Amino acid sequence: MAGVCPASAIAGTVMTVLVTGANRGIGLEMVKQLQSRGMDVIGTARKPGEAAELKATGARVEQLDVTDADSLAALARRLDGVKIDMLINNAGIGGHTAASFAETDFTQLDKTFAVNTLGPMRVTQALLPHLRRGEQKTVIQISSRMGSIEGNEGGYYGYRASKTALNMMNSSLALELGEQGFTCVVVHPGWVQTDMGGAGADITPEVSVKGLLDVFAGLGPGDNGKFYDYQGKKIPW
Ligand SMILES: NC(=O)c1ccc[n+]([C@@H]2O[C@H](COP(=O)([O-])OP(=O)(O)OC[C@H]3O[C@@H](n4cnc5c(N)ncnc54)[C@H](OP(=O)(O)O)[C@@H]3O)[C@@H](O)[C@H]2O)c1
């Protein structure tokens, strides 16, 4: 990785980072660790009234459902004039749980794509003016190694495909926005002990997020369009 922005400040300006799905799990830990690295953080939640832990961090808390066009437009309006240096599209659902293709529930699959694939793209589009104002112009998609076609071990049709599609969306985004100074990457956070990952997962949110933030701190234009895990290792598509 190229390593252009190891600190929270560029030429004396404090970086502003927006994290979606910040009320629990990886997103909440992300807010805490970004703050301790000196960033200004905006954390979004579908239900801010119930986001006590997020509010307790002292971050700016904003309402956002990534599938809701009105919610997105309202967020963009409330943030009018605010610069965002880094957008972390973290909100996601496990969604599709059918054991076999024959049992696939297409309503559930639709929802998984709406949150995991279209959600990050909608947020990125709505906040493009804010990102253009930022110095760093970085977009992070929290994807998953389960979206790797080469690494496919079967099952989880909807979840896997939603992340594969997110990866392709990011690839196209990287090609278009890279020319305008953006760095757009997809990352796998590891198998993490959250509501989604379950208690038996490999690593804690603290370990995952520390690794991810170290990776983000080293990102530069040469990383645009790449797919890394939380230790900075490349993941095959
Ligand atoms: N945990 C793992 O092992 C693992 C592995 C690979 C990738 N990931 C990815 O990492 C990201 C975070 O996962 P996690 O483990 O932290 O999951 P989590 O604990 O289940 O948290 C998911 C977060 O996403 C939010 N969310 C869900 N639907 C949303 C919507 N429509 N609009 C806005 N926010 C929404 C949730 O908000 P509510 O509280 O309102 O539901 C919650 O804040 C996801 O993208 C996931 O796919 C996780």
The ligand as an ORCA input file, in Angstrom:
! r2SCAN-3c Opt
* xyz 0 1
  N     -19.111     -9.972     11.639
  C     -18.435    -10.600     10.688
  O     -17.851    -11.685     10.900
  C     -18.329     -9.993      9.311
  C     -17.545    -10.666      8.359
  C     -17.406    -10.115      7.097
  C     -18.057     -8.927      6.789
  N     -18.841     -8.310      7.733
  C     -19.497     -7.054      7.347
  O     -19.210     -6.046      8.296
  C     -20.288     -5.103      8.358
  C     -20.711     -4.902      9.809
  O     -21.113     -6.167     10.314
  P     -21.322     -6.460     11.873
  O     -20.746     -7.804     12.110
  O     -20.909     -5.312     12.682
  O     -22.925     -6.614     11.887
  P     -24.001     -6.263     13.017
  O     -23.399     -6.335     14.363
  O     -25.175     -7.126     12.691
  O     -24.347     -4.712     12.724
  C     -24.932     -4.363     11.502
  C     -25.132     -2.867     11.474
  O     -25.746     -2.526     10.207
  C     -26.914     -1.755     10.468
  N     -27.928     -1.884      9.426
  C     -28.579     -2.990      9.010
  N     -29.476     -2.673      8.059
  C     -29.380     -1.329      7.864
  C     -30.037     -0.392      7.029
  N     -31.019     -0.755      6.185
  N     -29.676      0.916      7.106
  C     -28.721      1.313      7.966
  N     -28.068      0.486      8.802
  C     -28.400     -0.820      8.743
  C     -27.417     -2.268     11.799
  O     -28.341     -1.344     12.361
  P     -29.587     -1.860     13.298
  O     -29.023     -2.042     14.678
  O     -30.586     -0.741     13.192
  O     -30.081     -3.141     12.719
  C     -26.102     -2.367     12.564
  O     -25.695     -1.094     12.996
  C     -21.396     -5.666      7.459
  O     -21.348     -5.030      6.203
  C     -21.017     -7.130      7.322
  O     -21.505     -7.719      6.136
  C     -18.988     -8.807      8.985
*
